[in-house]
Amino acid sequence: MVSVDVRGRLGIAALCLLFPAAAWADCEDVHAYYSYSRGYKSPGINLVRQTLGVDVFVKPEKVDAFELGVKSRLAEGAVELNGALFWTKDQNYQANYANTQVSPAAYYIANVGTLRSRGVELDARFAPVEG
Amino acid sequence: MTTLDLTARYRVDTEAPLGGLEFSLSIENLFNDKPDPIATSIPYDTPYDSTNYSPVGRMIAFGITRQW
C-alpha cells in the first residue's frame, strides 16, 4: 500500500518538475530551486622586496556559484528526497605561493588561475516505523 | 572525493519502557574514500583541500541519547 503511494507521488514529483505550475497536480511537497551567487575577494599588495622583481599586486578573486536542486516530501512525510547539482567557478584564485625561482625564496599571495568545483549532492530520509 | 554517509535513528516512544531514549548508528564515508591530491608550491602545505574535505576516512559511531 505504501509502495503504491510512493510510486504515485514520484510520478507527480516528475510532473511537478516538468511543469512547476501544473494546476492538476499537487506540487506542494515538491520544490525545485535554482541559485546563482557571486563572491568577491578584494585585490591587494604583497609586502615583498621589490628587488626580487616579483609583481607585488594581487588581482581580485571572483566566484560564480550555480546550484540547481529539488527538495521533496513523499508518502505523507515518511520519505524525504533531495538532490542538487552545483558548479562553482573561481577566477584569479588567491593562493599562498612559494616562489623558489628567486633567491632567497619569497612567500606571498599570488593569483593562480581559475579553479572549478562541481558535483552532485543527494540525500534521503525514510521514517519506516513510528517511534 | 565522493562520500556516502548513512544514519539510522530510533526514538523510543515516551510512554514505553526506555521512553525518552534515542538510539543512533551512523557511518560516515562508508567506502573510506580519500580526498584528491592538490598541487602545492610550499612542500609542507597540506596536499589536499582541507577546507572542504576530511582525511579521517570511514567513521562509525553509535549513540544513546536520553531526554527528560
N, CA and C atoms of all chains as a GROMACS GRO file, in nm:
protein
  597
    1MET      N    1   0.084  -0.120   0.000
    1MET     CA    2   0.000   0.000   0.000
    1MET      C    3   0.088   0.124   0.000
    2VAL      N    4   0.190   0.123   0.085
    2VAL     CA    5   0.279   0.239   0.093
    2VAL      C    6   0.358   0.255  -0.037
    3SER      N    7   0.405   0.138  -0.093
    3SER     CA    8   0.489   0.147  -0.214
    3SER      C    9   0.409   0.205  -0.330
    4VAL      N   10   0.281   0.169  -0.340
    4VAL     CA   11   0.195   0.225  -0.445
    4VAL      C   12   0.187   0.376  -0.427
    5ASP      N   13   0.170   0.417  -0.304
    5ASP     CA   14   0.160   0.559  -0.273
    5ASP      C   15   0.287   0.632  -0.314
    6VAL      N   16   0.404   0.573  -0.279
    6VAL     CA   17   0.532   0.636  -0.313
    6VAL      C   18   0.547   0.649  -0.463
    7ARG      N   19   0.510   0.543  -0.537
    7ARG     CA   20   0.525   0.546  -0.682
    7ARG      C   21   0.436   0.656  -0.741
    8GLY      N   22   0.316   0.665  -0.688
    8GLY     CA   23   0.225   0.769  -0.734
    8GLY      C   24   0.282   0.906  -0.710
    9ARG      N   25   0.338   0.926  -0.592
    9ARG     CA   26   0.395   1.057  -0.559
    9ARG      C   27   0.518   1.086  -0.645
   10LEU      N   28   0.597   0.981  -0.676
   10LEU     CA   29   0.715   1.003  -0.761
   10LEU      C   30   0.672   1.049  -0.899
   11GLY      N   31   0.563   0.990  -0.949
   11GLY     CA   32   0.508   1.034  -1.078
   11GLY      C   33   0.471   1.180  -1.073
   12ILE      N   34   0.402   1.218  -0.966
   12ILE     CA   35   0.362   1.358  -0.951
   12ILE      C   36   0.485   1.446  -0.935
   13ALA      N   37   0.587   1.395  -0.866
   13ALA     CA   38   0.711   1.472  -0.848
   13ALA      C   39   0.774   1.502  -0.984
   14ALA      N   40   0.779   1.401  -1.071
   14ALA     CA   41   0.835   1.421  -1.204
   14ALA      C   42   0.752   1.524  -1.281
   15LEU      N   43   0.622   1.513  -1.267
   15LEU     CA   44   0.529   1.606  -1.333
   15LEU      C   45   0.551   1.748  -1.284
   16CYS      N   46   0.567   1.762  -1.153
   16CYS     CA   47   0.586   1.895  -1.094
   16CYS      C   48   0.716   1.958  -1.138
   17LEU      N   49   0.818   1.870  -1.164
   17LEU     CA   50   0.946   1.924  -1.209
   17LEU      C   51   0.937   1.976  -1.351
   18LEU      N   52   0.860   1.902  -1.434
   18LEU     CA   53   0.847   1.943  -1.574
   18LEU      C   54   0.757   2.065  -1.587
   19PHE      N   55   0.650   2.066  -1.510
   19PHE     CA   56   0.554   2.177  -1.516
   19PHE      C   57   0.530   2.230  -1.375
   20PRO      N   58   0.619   2.318  -1.327
   20PRO     CA   59   0.607   2.362  -1.186
   20PRO      C   60   0.473   2.424  -1.153
   21ALA      N   61   0.406   2.481  -1.254
   21ALA     CA   62   0.280   2.549  -1.226
   21ALA      C   63   0.159   2.460  -1.253
   22ALA      N   64   0.184   2.329  -1.269
   22ALA     CA   65   0.074   2.238  -1.303
   22ALA      C   66  -0.038   2.247  -1.201
   23ALA      N   67  -0.154   2.287  -1.248
   23ALA     CA   68  -0.266   2.307  -1.157
   23ALA      C   69  -0.331   2.175  -1.119
   24TRP      N   70  -0.318   2.074  -1.208
   24TRP     CA   71  -0.388   1.948  -1.183
   24TRP      C   72  -0.311   1.856  -1.088
   25ALA      N   73  -0.185   1.890  -1.059
   25ALA     CA   74  -0.106   1.806  -0.969
   25ALA      C   75  -0.081   1.882  -0.839
   26ASP      N   76  -0.068   1.807  -0.734
   26ASP     CA   77  -0.040   1.869  -0.604
   26ASP      C   78   0.111   1.883  -0.590
   27CYS      N   79   0.163   2.003  -0.617
   27CYS     CA   80   0.308   2.024  -0.618
   27CYS      C   81   0.359   2.080  -0.486
   28GLU      N   82   0.276   2.081  -0.386
   28GLU     CA   83   0.317   2.144  -0.260
   28GLU      C   84   0.434   2.074  -0.193
   29ASP      N   85   0.446   1.942  -0.215
   29ASP     CA   86   0.550   1.866  -0.148
   29ASP      C   87   0.678   1.857  -0.229
   30VAL      N   88   0.678   1.916  -0.347
   30VAL     CA   89   0.796   1.912  -0.433
   30VAL      C   90   0.837   2.054  -0.465
   31HIS      N   91   0.964   2.079  -0.443
   31HIS     CA   92   1.012   2.215  -0.457
   31HIS      C   93   1.142   2.212  -0.534
   32ALA      N   94   1.145   2.280  -0.649
   32ALA     CA   95   1.268   2.288  -0.727
   32ALA      C   96   1.323   2.429  -0.715
   33TYR      N   97   1.455   2.440  -0.712
   33TYR     CA   98   1.512   2.574  -0.697
   33TYR      C   99   1.639   2.588  -0.780
   34TYR      N  100   1.674   2.711  -0.804
   34TYR     CA  101   1.795   2.743  -0.878
   34TYR      C  102   1.860   2.861  -0.809
   35SER      N  103   1.990   2.859  -0.794
   35SER     CA  104   2.051   2.976  -0.732
   35SER      C  105   2.182   3.012  -0.801
   36TYR      N  106   2.206   3.140  -0.806
   36TYR     CA  107   2.332   3.191  -0.859
   36TYR      C  108   2.386   3.291  -0.758
   37SER      N  109   2.514   3.283  -0.727
   37SER     CA  110   2.571   3.384  -0.639
   37SER      C  111   2.711   3.422  -0.686
   38ARG      N  112   2.749   3.543  -0.652
   38ARG     CA  113   2.877   3.598  -0.694
   38ARG      C  114   2.955   3.636  -0.569
   39GLY      N  115   3.077   3.589  -0.561
   39GLY     CA  116   3.162   3.623  -0.448
   39GLY      C  117   3.281   3.706  -0.493
   40TYR      N  118   3.333   3.784  -0.404
   40TYR     CA  119   3.440   3.876  -0.441
   40TYR      C  120   3.540   3.887  -0.326
   41LYS      N  121   3.666   3.875  -0.359
   41LYS     CA  122   3.771   3.897  -0.260
   41LYS      C  123   3.857   4.011  -0.314
   42SER      N  124   3.887   4.109  -0.229
   42SER     CA  125   3.948   4.233  -0.277
   42SER      C  126   4.090   4.213  -0.330
   43PRO      N  127   4.137   4.305  -0.415
   43PRO     CA  128   4.276   4.299  -0.458
   43PRO      C  129   4.368   4.335  -0.342
   44GLY      N  130   4.498   4.322  -0.362
   44GLY     CA  131   4.591   4.353  -0.253
   44GLY      C  132   4.731   4.378  -0.303
   45ILE      N  133   4.815   4.412  -0.209
   45ILE     CA  134   4.956   4.438  -0.241
   45ILE      C  135   5.041   4.354  -0.146
   46ASN      N  136   5.137   4.281  -0.202
   46ASN     CA  137   5.227   4.199  -0.120
   46ASN      C  138   5.346   4.281  -0.072
   47LEU      N  139   5.379   4.262   0.055
   47LEU     CA  140   5.496   4.333   0.109
   47LEU      C  141   5.620   4.246   0.089
   48VAL      N  142   5.662   4.233  -0.038
   48VAL     CA  143   5.785   4.158  -0.068
   48VAL      C  144   5.889   4.256  -0.122
   49ARG      N  145   6.013   4.217  -0.106
   49ARG     CA  146   6.122   4.304  -0.153
   49ARG      C  147   6.110   4.330  -0.302
   50GLN      N  148   6.113   4.460  -0.342
   50GLN     CA  149   6.096   4.495  -0.483
   50GLN      C  150   6.214   4.448  -0.568
   51THR      N  151   6.331   4.430  -0.504
   51THR     CA  152   6.450   4.388  -0.580
   51THR      C  153   6.434   4.247  -0.638
   52LEU      N  154   6.336   4.169  -0.587
   52LEU     CA  155   6.314   4.034  -0.639
   52LEU      C  156   6.249   4.037  -0.778
   53GLY      N  157   6.194   4.150  -0.812
   53GLY     CA  158   6.129   4.162  -0.943
   53GLY      C  159   5.995   4.090  -0.951
   54VAL      N  160   5.933   4.062  -0.836
   54VAL     CA  161   5.804   3.993  -0.833
   54VAL      C  162   5.691   4.094  -0.844
   55ASP      N  163   5.586   4.063  -0.919
   55ASP     CA  164   5.469   4.151  -0.928
   55ASP      C  165   5.401   4.153  -0.790
   56VAL      N  166   5.402   4.270  -0.726
   56VAL     CA  167   5.352   4.277  -0.588
   56VAL      C  168   5.200   4.290  -0.583
   57PHE      N  169   5.136   4.317  -0.698
   57PHE     CA  170   4.991   4.340  -0.696
   57PHE      C  171   4.914   4.209  -0.712
   58VAL      N  172   4.809   4.194  -0.635
   58VAL     CA  173   4.724   4.075  -0.642
   58VAL      C  174   4.589   4.118  -0.697
   59LYS      N  175   4.543   4.050  -0.799
   59LYS     CA  176   4.413   4.085  -0.860
   59LYS      C  177   4.299   4.033  -0.773
   60PRO      N  178   4.180   4.095  -0.785
   60PRO     CA  179   4.066   4.046  -0.706
   60PRO      C  180   4.026   3.904  -0.751
   61GLU      N  181   3.974   3.829  -0.656
   61GLU     CA  182   3.926   3.694  -0.685
   61GLU      C  183   3.774   3.699  -0.696
   62LYS      N  184   3.720   3.635  -0.799
   62LYS     CA  185   3.574   3.638  -0.820
   62LYS      C  186   3.520   3.497  -0.835
   63VAL      N  187   3.409   3.470  -0.768
   63VAL     CA  188   3.349   3.337  -0.769
   63VAL      C  189   3.207   3.343  -0.823
   64ASP      N  190   3.178   3.257  -0.920
   64ASP     CA  191   3.040   3.240  -0.968
   64ASP      C  192   2.994   3.102  -0.925
   65ALA      N  193   2.886   3.098  -0.848
   65ALA     CA  194   2.837   2.969  -0.796
   65ALA      C  195   2.694   2.945  -0.844
   66PHE      N  196   2.673   2.830  -0.907
   66PHE     CA  197   2.541   2.792  -0.957
   66PHE      C  198   2.494   2.667  -0.885
   67GLU      N  199   2.367   2.663  -0.852
   67GLU     CA  200   2.311   2.542  -0.791
   67GLU      C  201   2.170   2.520  -0.842
   68LEU      N  202   2.141   2.394  -0.872
   68LEU     CA  203   2.010   2.355  -0.922
   68LEU      C  204   1.966   2.235  -0.839
   69GLY      N  205   1.849   2.243  -0.778
   69GLY     CA  206   1.814   2.132  -0.689
   69GLY      C  207   1.666   2.109  -0.673
   70VAL      N  208   1.636   1.997  -0.610
   70VAL     CA  209   1.498   1.956  -0.583
   70VAL      C  210   1.489   1.911  -0.438
   71LYS      N  211   1.386   1.953  -0.370
   71LYS     CA  212   1.358   1.901  -0.237
   71LYS      C  213   1.216   1.846  -0.239
   72SER      N  214   1.197   1.726  -0.186
   72SER     CA  215   1.062   1.669  -0.192
   72SER      C  216   1.029   1.587  -0.068
   73ARG      N  217   0.902   1.589  -0.035
   73ARG     CA  218   0.847   1.505   0.073
   73ARG      C  219   0.744   1.414   0.008
   74LEU      N  220   0.762   1.284   0.028
   74LEU     CA  221   0.673   1.187  -0.034
   74LEU      C  222   0.612   1.097   0.072
   75ALA      N  223   0.512   1.022   0.033
   75ALA     CA  224   0.446   0.926   0.123
   75ALA      C  225   0.406   0.992   0.255
   76GLU      N  226   0.338   1.103   0.246
   76GLU     CA  227   0.288   1.177   0.363
   76GLU      C  228   0.399   1.209   0.463
   77GLY      N  229   0.514   1.247   0.413
   77GLY     CA  230   0.623   1.292   0.500
   77GLY      C  231   0.714   1.182   0.548
   78ALA      N  232   0.684   1.056   0.515
   78ALA     CA  233   0.769   0.946   0.562
   78ALA      C  234   0.898   0.936   0.481
   79VAL      N  235   0.897   0.992   0.363
   79VAL     CA  236   1.015   0.986   0.276
   79VAL      C  237   1.054   1.128   0.237
   80GLU      N  238   1.180   1.157   0.247
   80GLU     CA  239   1.229   1.287   0.201
   80GLU      C  240   1.344   1.262   0.104
   81LEU      N  241   1.333   1.317  -0.016
   81LEU     CA  242   1.437   1.300  -0.117
   81LEU      C  243   1.482   1.438  -0.164
   82ASN      N  244   1.611   1.463  -0.156
   82ASN     CA  245   1.665   1.591  -0.201
   82ASN      C  246   1.784   1.565  -0.290
   83GLY      N  247   1.799   1.650  -0.389
   83GLY     CA  248   1.914   1.637  -0.478
   83GLY      C  249   1.956   1.773  -0.529
   84ALA      N  250   2.084   1.789  -0.557
   84ALA     CA  251   2.132   1.917  -0.608
   84ALA      C  252   2.255   1.897  -0.695
   85LEU      N  253   2.266   1.982  -0.795
   85LEU     CA  254   2.386   1.989  -0.878
   85LEU      C  255   2.451   2.123  -0.848
   86PHE      N  256   2.581   2.124  -0.826
   86PHE     CA  257   2.646   2.253  -0.805
   86PHE      C  258   2.767   2.269  -0.897
   87TRP      N  259   2.794   2.392  -0.934
   87TRP     CA  260   2.903   2.423  -1.025
   87TRP      C  261   2.959   2.558  -0.981
   88THR      N  262   3.083   2.559  -0.938
   88THR     CA  263   3.144   2.683  -0.889
   88THR      C  264   3.269   2.714  -0.970
   89LYS      N  265   3.276   2.836  -1.020
   89LYS     CA  266   3.393   2.880  -1.096
   89LYS      C  267   3.460   2.993  -1.019
   90ASP      N  268   3.587   2.972  -0.988
   90ASP     CA  269   3.662   3.066  -0.904
   90ASP      C  270   3.776   3.123  -0.988
   91GLN      N  271   3.765   3.252  -1.023
   91GLN     CA  272   3.865   3.313  -1.111
   91GLN      C  273   3.967   3.392  -1.032
   92ASN      N  274   4.090   3.389  -1.075
   92ASN     CA  275   4.201   3.458  -1.008
   92ASN      C  276   4.214   3.417  -0.861
   93TYR      N  277   4.206   3.287  -0.838
   93TYR     CA  278   4.216   3.234  -0.702
   93TYR      C  279   4.344   3.284  -0.634
   94GLN      N  280   4.326   3.338  -0.514
   94GLN     CA  281   4.440   3.393  -0.439
   94GLN      C  282   4.496   3.285  -0.347
   95ALA      N  283   4.615   3.237  -0.378
   95ALA     CA  284   4.673   3.127  -0.302
   95ALA      C  285   4.802   3.170  -0.232
   96ASN      N  286   4.832   3.100  -0.125
   96ASN     CA  287   4.964   3.116  -0.063
   96ASN      C  288   5.066   3.056  -0.158
   97TYR      N  289   5.161   3.136  -0.199
   97TYR     CA  290   5.252   3.093  -0.304
   97TYR      C  291   5.396   3.099  -0.255
   98ALA      N  292   5.471   2.995  -0.284
   98ALA     CA  293   5.614   2.994  -0.251
   98ALA      C  294   5.691   3.007  -0.381
   99ASN      N  295   5.758   3.118  -0.399
   99ASN     CA  296   5.836   3.139  -0.520
   99ASN      C  297   5.981   3.100  -0.492
  100THR      N  298   6.018   2.980  -0.542
  100THR     CA  299   6.154   2.931  -0.518
  100THR      C  300   6.246   2.960  -0.638
  101GLN      N  301   6.190   3.030  -0.739
  101GLN     CA  302   6.270   3.069  -0.855
  101GLN      C  303   6.366   3.183  -0.818
  102VAL      N  304   6.326   3.258  -0.712
  102VAL     CA  305   6.409   3.372  -0.671
  102VAL      C  306   6.489   3.332  -0.547
  103SER      N  307   6.597   3.406  -0.523
  103SER     CA  308   6.680   3.374  -0.407
  103SER      C  309   6.702   3.498  -0.321
  104PRO      N  310   6.670   3.492  -0.188
  104PRO     CA  311   6.610   3.377  -0.120
  104PRO      C  312   6.463   3.360  -0.158
  105ALA      N  313   6.407   3.240  -0.135
  105ALA     CA  314   6.268   3.211  -0.172
  105ALA      C  315   6.174   3.313  -0.106
  106ALA      N  316   6.070   3.352  -0.181
  106ALA     CA  317   5.974   3.450  -0.129
  106ALA      C  318   5.837   3.385  -0.116
  107TYR      N  319   5.769   3.417  -0.008
  107TYR     CA  320   5.635   3.360   0.019
  107TYR      C  321   5.535   3.475   0.016
  108TYR      N  322   5.437   3.466  -0.068
  108TYR     CA  323   5.337   3.572  -0.080
  108TYR      C  324   5.208   3.518  -0.139
  109ILE      N  325   5.108   3.609  -0.150
  109ILE     CA  326   4.980   3.573  -0.210
  109ILE      C  327   4.987   3.597  -0.361
  110ALA      N  328   4.948   3.497  -0.439
  110ALA     CA  329   4.952   3.512  -0.585
  110ALA      C  330   4.822   3.460  -0.646
  111ASN      N  331   4.784   3.519  -0.762
  111ASN     CA  332   4.670   3.466  -0.837
  111ASN      C  333   4.719   3.342  -0.912
  112VAL      N  334   4.653   3.229  -0.893
  112VAL     CA  335   4.700   3.106  -0.955
  112VAL      C  336   4.601   3.050  -1.057
  113GLY      N  337   4.520   3.140  -1.117
  113GLY     CA  338   4.432   3.095  -1.224
  113GLY      C  339   4.292   3.061  -1.178
  114THR      N  340   4.221   2.984  -1.262
  114THR     CA  341   4.080   2.953  -1.238
  114THR      C  342   4.065   2.813  -1.178
  115LEU      N  343   3.981   2.804  -1.075
  115LEU     CA  344   3.951   2.675  -1.013
  115LEU      C  345   3.806   2.641  -1.040
  116ARG      N  346   3.775   2.512  -1.046
  116ARG     CA  347   3.637   2.472  -1.066
  116ARG      C  348   3.603   2.366  -0.962
  117SER      N  349   3.486   2.380  -0.902
  117SER     CA  350   3.437   2.279  -0.810
  117SER      C  351   3.296   2.244  -0.855
  118ARG      N  352   3.273   2.118  -0.888
  118ARG     CA  353   3.139   2.081  -0.934
  118ARG      C  354   3.105   1.944  -0.879
  119GLY      N  355   2.978   1.920  -0.863
  119GLY     CA  356   2.940   1.790  -0.810
  119GLY      C  357   2.791   1.773  -0.792
  120VAL      N  358   2.758   1.660  -0.732
  120VAL     CA  359   2.619   1.622  -0.709
  120VAL      C  360   2.603   1.591  -0.562
  121GLU      N  361   2.494   1.637  -0.504
  121GLU     CA  362   2.461   1.603  -0.366
  121GLU      C  363   2.326   1.535  -0.363
  122LEU      N  364   2.318   1.423  -0.295
  122LEU     CA  365   2.191   1.354  -0.281
  122LEU      C  366   2.171   1.322  -0.135
  123ASP      N  367   2.050   1.344  -0.085
  123ASP     CA  368   2.022   1.294   0.049
  123ASP      C  369   1.879   1.246   0.059
  124ALA      N  370   1.862   1.140   0.136
  124ALA     CA  371   1.732   1.077   0.150
  124ALA      C  372   1.707   1.042   0.295
  125ARG      N  373   1.581   1.056   0.338
  125ARG     CA  374   1.543   1.020   0.474
  125ARG      C  375   1.417   0.935   0.467
  126PHE      N  376   1.416   0.826   0.541
  126PHE     CA  377   1.299   0.740   0.546
  126PHE      C  378   1.258   0.723   0.692
  127ALA      N  379   1.132   0.729   0.718
  127ALA     CA  380   1.082   0.702   0.853
  127ALA      C  381   0.989   0.581   0.842
  128PRO      N  382   1.046   0.459   0.843
  128PRO     CA  383   0.964   0.338   0.815
  128PRO      C  384   0.873   0.298   0.930
  129VAL      N  385   0.909   0.335   1.053
  129VAL     CA  386   0.825   0.292   1.167
  129VAL      C  387   0.792   0.412   1.255
  130GLU      N  388   0.683   0.399   1.329
  130GLU     CA  389   0.651   0.501   1.429
  130GLU      C  390   0.744   0.481   1.548
  131GLY      N  391   0.801   0.589   1.596
  131GLY     CA  392   0.892   0.571   1.709
  131GLY      C  393   0.888   0.691   1.802
  132MET      N  394   3.640   1.345  -0.462
  132MET     CA  395   3.609   1.257  -0.349
  132MET      C  396   3.458   1.246  -0.334
  133THR      N  397   3.410   1.124  -0.328
  133THR     CA  398   3.265   1.103  -0.308
  133THR      C  399   3.245   1.025  -0.179
  134THR      N  400   3.163   1.078  -0.092
  134THR     CA  401   3.138   1.007   0.033
  134THR      C  402   2.992   0.964   0.040
  135LEU      N  403   2.971   0.851   0.103
  135LEU     CA  404   2.835   0.806   0.132
  135LEU      C  405   2.821   0.798   0.283
  136ASP      N  406   2.724   0.872   0.336
  136ASP     CA  407   2.700   0.874   0.480
  136ASP      C  408   2.564   0.813   0.508
  137LEU      N  409   2.558   0.724   0.607
  137LEU     CA  410   2.431   0.660   0.642
  137LEU      C  411   2.406   0.677   0.792
  138THR      N  412   2.283   0.708   0.828
  138THR     CA  413   2.247   0.719   0.969
  138THR      C  414   2.113   0.650   0.992
  139ALA      N  415   2.105   0.568   1.097
  139ALA     CA  416   1.977   0.512   1.139
  139ALA      C  417   1.950   0.560   1.281
  140ARG      N  418   1.825   0.594   1.307
  140ARG     CA  419   1.793   0.655   1.435
  140ARG      C  420   1.660   0.598   1.483
  141TYR      N  421   1.652   0.563   1.608
  141TYR     CA  422   1.523   0.516   1.663
  141TYR      C  423   1.495   0.585   1.795
  142ARG      N  424   1.382   0.656   1.801
  142ARG     CA  425   1.344   0.724   1.924
  142ARG      C  426   1.232   0.644   1.988
  143VAL      N  427   1.257   0.597   2.110
  143VAL     CA  428   1.159   0.514   2.180
  143VAL      C  429   1.042   0.603   2.225
  144ASP      N  430   0.922   0.552   2.205
  144ASP     CA  431   0.802   0.624   2.245
  144ASP      C  432   0.807   0.659   2.394
  145THR      N  433   0.768   0.780   2.429
  145THR     CA  434   0.782   0.827   2.568
  145THR      C  435   0.701   0.743   2.667
  146GLU      N  436   0.591   0.681   2.620
  146GLU     CA  437   0.506   0.600   2.710
  146GLU      C  438   0.568   0.463   2.737
  147ALA      N  439   0.646   0.413   2.641
  147ALA     CA  440   0.701   0.277   2.651
  147ALA      C  441   0.814   0.271   2.753
  148PRO      N  442   0.850   0.144   2.798
  148PRO     CA  443   0.971   0.134   2.880
  148PRO      C  444   1.092   0.182   2.799
  149LEU      N  445   1.190   0.238   2.864
  149LEU     CA  446   1.304   0.303   2.800
  149LEU      C  447   1.262   0.429   2.725
  150GLY      N  448   1.142   0.482   2.760
  150GLY     CA  449   1.093   0.603   2.694
  150GLY      C  450   1.188   0.720   2.711
  151GLY      N  451   1.201   0.801   2.608
  151GLY     CA  452   1.291   0.916   2.613
  151GLY      C  453   1.430   0.885   2.562
  152LEU      N  454   1.454   0.756   2.536
  152LEU     CA  455   1.586   0.718   2.483
  152LEU      C  456   1.585   0.725   2.331
  153GLU      N  457   1.699   0.762   2.277
  153GLU     CA  458   1.714   0.761   2.132
  153GLU      C  459   1.844   0.689   2.098
  154PHE      N  460   1.833   0.590   2.009
  154PHE     CA  461   1.950   0.514   1.966
  154PHE      C  462   1.987   0.557   1.824
  155SER      N  463   2.115   0.572   1.800
  155SER     CA  464   2.154   0.605   1.663
  155SER      C  465   2.283   0.533   1.626
  156LEU      N  466   2.289   0.499   1.498
  156LEU     CA  467   2.409   0.436   1.444
  156LEU      C  468   2.440   0.510   1.315
  157SER      N  469   2.561   0.563   1.305
  157SER     CA  470   2.592   0.634   1.182
  157SER      C  471   2.727   0.590   1.126
  158ILE      N  472   2.732   0.587   0.995
  158ILE     CA  473   2.856   0.557   0.924
  158ILE      C  474   2.882   0.674   0.830
  159GLU      N  475   2.994   0.739   0.849
  159GLU     CA  476   3.031   0.846   0.758
  159GLU      C  477   3.145   0.798   0.670
  160ASN      N  478   3.136   0.830   0.543
  160ASN     CA  479   3.236   0.788   0.444
  160ASN      C  480   3.247   0.636   0.441
  161LEU      N  481   3.136   0.572   0.408
  161LEU     CA  482   3.124   0.426   0.407
  161LEU      C  483   3.235   0.358   0.326
  162PHE      N  484   3.271   0.414   0.211
  162PHE     CA  485   3.370   0.350   0.124
  162PHE      C  486   3.513   0.395   0.153
  163ASN      N  487   3.530   0.470   0.264
  163ASN     CA  488   3.664   0.511   0.310
  163ASN      C  489   3.742   0.584   0.200
  164ASP      N  490   3.672   0.673   0.131
  164ASP     CA  491   3.734   0.746   0.020
  164ASP      C  492   3.831   0.852   0.073
  165LYS      N  493   3.933   0.881  -0.006
  165LYS     CA  494   4.034   0.980   0.035
  165LYS      C  495   4.020   1.107  -0.048
  166PRO      N  496   4.054   1.222   0.011
  166PRO     CA  497   4.049   1.346  -0.067
  166PRO      C  498   4.149   1.341  -0.183
  167ASP      N  499   4.112   1.405  -0.296
  167ASP     CA  500   4.203   1.410  -0.410
  167ASP      C  501   4.323   1.498  -0.376
  168PRO      N  502   4.442   1.463  -0.426
  168PRO     CA  503   4.559   1.547  -0.401
  168PRO      C  504   4.551   1.678  -0.481
  169ILE      N  505   4.609   1.783  -0.427
  169ILE     CA  506   4.613   1.910  -0.500
  169ILE      C  507   4.758   1.955  -0.515
  170ALA      N  508   4.780   2.045  -0.611
  170ALA     CA  509   4.915   2.099  -0.632
  170ALA      C  510   4.944   2.203  -0.525
  171THR      N  511   5.062   2.198  -0.468
  171THR     CA  512   5.104   2.299  -0.371
  171THR      C  513   5.241   2.351  -0.411
  172SER      N  514   5.271   2.476  -0.373
  172SER     CA  515   5.403   2.529  -0.405
  172SER      C  516   5.496   2.524  -0.284
  173ILE      N  517   5.435   2.510  -0.165
  173ILE     CA  518   5.516   2.502  -0.042
  173ILE      C  519   5.517   2.355   0.001
  174PRO      N  520   5.634   2.292   0.017
  174PRO     CA  521   5.640   2.148   0.043
  174PRO      C  522   5.564   2.103   0.168
  175TYR      N  523   5.560   2.189   0.271
  175TYR     CA  524   5.492   2.148   0.394
  175TYR      C  525   5.344   2.186   0.395
  176ASP      N  526   5.291   2.238   0.284
  176ASP     CA  527   5.147   2.268   0.275
  176ASP      C  528   5.067   2.138   0.274
  177THR      N  529   4.944   2.144   0.326
  177THR     CA  530   4.854   2.029   0.323
  177THR      C  531   4.828   1.990   0.177
  178PRO      N  532   4.856   1.865   0.138
  178PRO     CA  533   4.847   1.830  -0.005
  178PRO      C  534   4.705   1.793  -0.052
  179TYR      N  535   4.602   1.837   0.019
  179TYR     CA  536   4.463   1.817  -0.026
  179TYR      C  537   4.384   1.938   0.020
  180ASP      N  538   4.259   1.950  -0.029
  180ASP     CA  539   4.174   2.063   0.004
  180ASP      C  540   4.115   2.043   0.145
  181SER      N  541   4.188   2.093   0.245
  181SER     CA  542   4.147   2.068   0.384
  181SER      C  543   4.030   2.157   0.428
  182THR      N  544   3.992   2.254   0.346
  182THR     CA  545   3.877   2.336   0.380
  182THR      C  546   3.747   2.258   0.358
  183ASN      N  547   3.745   2.179   0.250
  183ASN     CA  548   3.621   2.112   0.213
  183ASN      C  549   3.620   1.962   0.240
  184TYR      N  550   3.737   1.902   0.257
  184TYR     CA  551   3.742   1.756   0.272
  184TYR      C  552   3.813   1.714   0.400
  185SER      N  553   3.773   1.599   0.451
  185SER     CA  554   3.835   1.547   0.572
  185SER      C  555   3.922   1.426   0.538
  186PRO      N  556   4.040   1.414   0.601
  186PRO     CA  557   4.125   1.299   0.576
  186PRO      C  558   4.096   1.182   0.669
  187VAL      N  559   3.994   1.196   0.754
  187VAL     CA  560   3.971   1.098   0.861
  187VAL      C  561   3.935   0.961   0.805
  188GLY      N  562   3.859   0.955   0.698
  188GLY     CA  563   3.818   0.825   0.645
  188GLY      C  564   3.689   0.777   0.708
  189ARG      N  565   3.666   0.648   0.697
  189ARG     CA  566   3.539   0.593   0.747
  189ARG      C  567   3.528   0.610   0.898
  190MET      N  568   3.413   0.655   0.942
  190MET     CA  569   3.392   0.669   1.086
  190MET      C  570   3.255   0.610   1.122
  191ILE      N  571   3.258   0.520   1.221
  191ILE     CA  572   3.134   0.455   1.265
  191ILE      C  573   3.105   0.502   1.407
  192ALA      N  574   2.984   0.548   1.430
  192ALA     CA  575   2.950   0.597   1.564
  192ALA      C  576   2.817   0.540   1.610
  193PHE      N  577   2.814   0.500   1.738
  193PHE     CA  578   2.690   0.453   1.798
  193PHE      C  579   2.655   0.550   1.910
  194GLY      N  580   2.531   0.591   1.916
  194GLY     CA  581   2.495   0.690   2.017
  194GLY      C  582   2.368   0.655   2.092
  195ILE      N  583   2.367   0.688   2.220
  195ILE     CA  584   2.246   0.677   2.301
  195ILE      C  585   2.222   0.813   2.363
  196THR      N  586   2.102   0.866   2.341
  196THR     CA  587   2.067   0.997   2.395
  196THR      C  588   1.943   0.981   2.484
  197ARG      N  589   1.945   1.049   2.598
  197ARG     CA  590   1.831   1.041   2.689
  197ARG      C  591   1.774   1.182   2.706
  198GLN      N  592   1.645   1.194   2.686
  198GLN     CA  593   1.580   1.324   2.708
  198GLN      C  594   1.488   1.317   2.828
  199TRP      N  595   1.485   1.423   2.910
  199TRP     CA  596   1.388   1.426   3.019
  199TRP      C  597   1.352   1.570   3.048
   0.00000   0.00000   0.00000
